[in-house]
Amino acid sequence: LQVGITLMAHDQAAINIAKGAEPVLRDGLVSLFSSQKFDVVTQTSGREKLQADALATVRKIVQKRLGRTDIEALYFTSFVIQ
C-alpha cells in the first residue's frame, strides 16, 4: 500500500505542529497502514474507514503537542495497492 496524504486545518499552529512531528506521524500512519488487509482497502468502505482512522491518528499526535485537535481533514492524494 502506497498512500499520499494531505492535511487540512484553518489553524496555522496545527499545521506547524504536524510538520514538526512528521517522523512521529509517519510512524503512526505506517503502523496503521501496515495492519490493513488487502480485501478491506480495495473496497470504498474500507478506504473511508482507513481515512477516518488515519485522521484520528494524526489528531491524537497533534493533540499531545498542541493541546487541541485542529486538524480538520485528511485527504488521500494518492492510493496505490500492489
Number of C-alpha atoms within 10 A of each C-alpha: 12 10 14 10 12 10 16 14 14 10 12 12 14 24 17 13 15 21 13 13 15 14 11 15 20 12 11 16 18 15 11 14 17 9 9 14 10 12 8 13 18 12 10 10 11 16 16 13 13 17 17 15 16 23 18 16 16 24 23 17 20 26 16 10 15 15 11 13 18 18 23 13 16 19 15 14 10 10 12 9 9 5
